[in-house]
């Protein structure tokens, strides 16, 4: 397939309603962020968790990306992770098929901002000029832990390096969607290795969670079966009766 771009700087996602594409419901009268906005606010989404009630936790702000072309690329990439079912995204062969949760998108945005601004500082003129050497050097720097004075005091956790590597890799997967700038054709960072492999993460030899003993599991399953087959059916019929009782009491 081939995605037809409307021209340099024009996106096939222009004018899209971000919440509608991601399947988010808004409070009555709530404002829906639009793709073209420089920051997407999700504080008026219905059902937002208490942990995400702070403004910084419900806002994807792209203004920190200094290069306007790459700011657009970051928006297209994050939109794709939020709304994989969108037709322009569903046709991409390497696109993820499961939407990324908003907290994870916030982490992705922070990492893609660091990556793109690092490229700007390195005077890389275009994403098409990115090489494997750039990827290796950036990840090596990103993995260092520094104090407030900028002195290296250790290394960050492997999970941090994994997300940083994932952003670099995934920008290649969504190359056909990026309208203003993208990696050169055929360039795949780390030659197709996963972000976990790049970060040096190794899967545990066995499950860290202990196996539940039969003395616990059997009574638990028996109780669950009793709840679902015996207790639950009559409970399901109670709400209409309660509503009718309230109406009778009101009269």
N, C-alpha and C positions, 0 to 999 in steps of 0.2 A: 504494500500500500504506500501511498505518499500523502502527506498532509500538505495542503496548499496554503502557504502563508500569504497574508494580505499585503505584505511588504515589510521593510525594515522598521522595527519598532511597533508594528501592528500585531496584536495577538488575536488568535481565534477565540480566546476567552473574554475578550473585551465586552463589557456590559453585563457579564454574568452575575447573578445573585449567588453569593458564596454560601449562605445558609440553605437556600433552596437546593443547590447542587449537593451539599453535604448531608441533606436530610435533617437539618436542625429546625425545630419549631421555635417561634418567637413568642414572647409575651404579647398580649393584645396591644396593638399600636407600636410595637417595638421596631427599631431601625435595623434593617438587614444590610450588612456590609456588602458593597459591590466590588467586583474584581478591580476596577480602575482606581479605587481609593488607595492611598499610600499606606493606610493602616486599617486593619479589619478588626472591628470590635464585636465581641461575642457576649458581652455582659447582659444583653437582653434576650439571650437564648433560654427557653423554658427548660427547667430541669438541670441547670448548671450546678455543679457540686459546691458545697460550702468551702472546700479546699481551694476552689478556683474563684472565690468571690472577690479577691483583690484585683484591681484594674490591670495590673501587670500580667496576671494569669489569664485574662480573657481578651488579650489584645495581641494581634500579630502586626508588629510595626516594622515596615520595610525601609523606613527612611534612613536607617543606620547603614544600609548598603550604599556606598559612596558613588559607584558608577551607575548611571540611570539605566543602561542596557542590562546590567546584571541585576538591578533591582527588579526589573520586569521579569527576568529569568527566575529569580527567587520566588516571585509571586506565582508564576506559572507552575513551578515545581511544587510549592506548598499547596496550591489549589488541587493539583493532581493527586497529592497524598491524602487530601481531605475528601475528594469526590472522585474515586476511581471509576464510578459508573457513568460519568459524563461521556457522551459519545466520542468527543475528540480525544479522550484519554483511554477509553476502553479498547480502541483499535491499536494502541501501542503494544508491540509484542512483549516488551520487557517491563511493562508497567505493573505495579502491585495491584492486586484485585481486592484487597481488604483496606478499608479506610483507616488512616492513622488517627489516633485519639488526639484531641486538642493539646493536652500537655506534652505529648511527644512532638507535635508540630512546633510548639514553642521551642523545644530543644533543637529541632532541625533548623529552625530559622536562626537561632543563635549561632549554630555551627556554620551554616551557609554564609552568614554575614561575616564571620571571622575568615572563612576561606576566601571569599571574594575580595574583602578589604586587604587581605594579605597579598593577593595577586596584584591589586592596585599598588600596594607599597613596593612590590617587586617590579613594577612598571611593565607588567604583562599587558599588551595592548588588547588582546582578545582571548576569549575562552578557546578559540581555535588554535591559539599558540601554547596552550597548556601541555606540558610534557610529563612523563612519569617522574622525572627529576623534581619538578615542581611539587608533585604529590608527595614524594618521599620526604623532601625537605620540610614541607609544611607540617606533615604528620609528626616528624621528629621534633619540631619546635612546639607543636600543640601538646605533645605528650609531657612536656616539662612543667613541673610545678615551681612557681616563682612567688617570692614574697612581695610585699607592697613596694619595695625598692627595685624590683625587677631581677633580684638575684635568684639563681636557680637553687632550689632547696630539695629537689627530688623529682619524682615522676608522678603523673596522675594515674588514676585507676585505668585498667584496660578498657572498662566500659566507656570511658570518656573518649579514648582513642577510637573505639569501635564506631561511635556515632559520628565522629569527625570523618572517618574513612567512608562511612555509609553515605554521607552527603556528597562527597566527591564522586563516589561510584554511581549514585542514583542520578546525578545530573547527566551522566552518559545515557542512562536508561530512558530518560525523558527528552533526549536531544531533539527528536522530531517535533516536540511541542514548543520548544523554546524559539521564539520568533525573532528576537533582536540579536542574540549571540548564543553560540553553543560550541562544544568541543568539535574538533575536526572529525570527519567521517572515519569510522573504524577505530577510533581511540577509545580503549576501555581501560580505565585505571587499574593497575595491578593485574592486568591480563585475566580478568574474570574471577579473581579470588574474592571470596566473601569478605565483608567488613570484619567479621569475627576472626577470620584467618589473618587478615592484615594486621589486626590489633594484637595478635598473638594469644587470643583466648582459646583455651582448650576445653572441650566438653568434659564434664566429670565422668569418671569411670562408671559410676553407678548413681542411682537416685539418692539425693541427700536426705529426702524425707523417709523416715523409717516406715516399714511395712506395718499396716494396722493388723493386729492380732485377731484371730477368729473369735476370741472371747469378747471382743469389742465390736467387730464388724457384723457378726450374725445378729445380735440383739438390735444393733442400729438399723440394719436392713429390715428386720421384722417390724420394728416400730415405724419405719418409713412406709412400709407396705400397708400397715394398719391405718396410718394417717391418710394415705392417698385413696384407699379403697373403702374404708369404713367411716372415717370422720369427715373427710372432705366433701363427699356428695351432699349430705344434708346441710353443711355449712354454706355451700354454694347457693342453696335455695333461700337462705335467710335474708340477704339484703332487700329483696322485694317486700318480704314480710315486715321488715323493720321500717321501710319507707311507708308502707300502708299504715302501720301502727302510728307513726308520727303524724300522718295526715288525719287519722281518726282522733288522735289526742288534740290536734289543733282545732278540730271542729267541736 
